[in-house]
Amino acid sequence: MAINKGIAMKRNSALPVEGVESYEANDREEYMNNAQQEHFRQVLSAWKRSLMQEADRTVRNMRIDETHLSDPSDRATKEEEFALELRTRDRERKLIRKIDKTLRKLKDDEYGYCEACGIEIGLRRLEVRPTAALCIDCKTTQEIKERQLG
């Protein structure tokens, strides 16, 4: 029993957001049924909310922390911290756009299927990467091509 509990905890930690449990499908369920779609809608919405809260926090911190440091080293350190924070937020902004695109796919009943070949991406892969647009085979092929082209 302890082993099963450990596995469940491990699966829950794969989700990109806290507060949403992993989806436990049974063998008789149809792929991307209403319950699964609602689960991923909750995951994506919670993830987007979390990212937007972080962005708001960054803006507030940058406004509050307008300290004028006289030491050039301290000033440079502070500016580098802000630059790193802004790069992180820029990546998150792009991720928010990807989440929005994924939510539109959910709304249009296109979510969960590979954009390249049309097969099911799979619940386990979507649990780990809810914005996945390619099945594992197509993604692997894409990565190999990218490495070959430089």
Secondary structure, DSSP 8 states (H G I E B T S, - for coil): -HHHHHHHHHHHTTSSSSS-------TT--TT-HHHHHHHHHHHHHHHHHHHHHHHHHHHHHHH------SHHHHHHHHHHHHHHHHHHHHHHHHHHHHHHHHHHHHTT-TTB-TTT--B--HHHHHH-TT--S-HHHHHHHHHHHHHH-
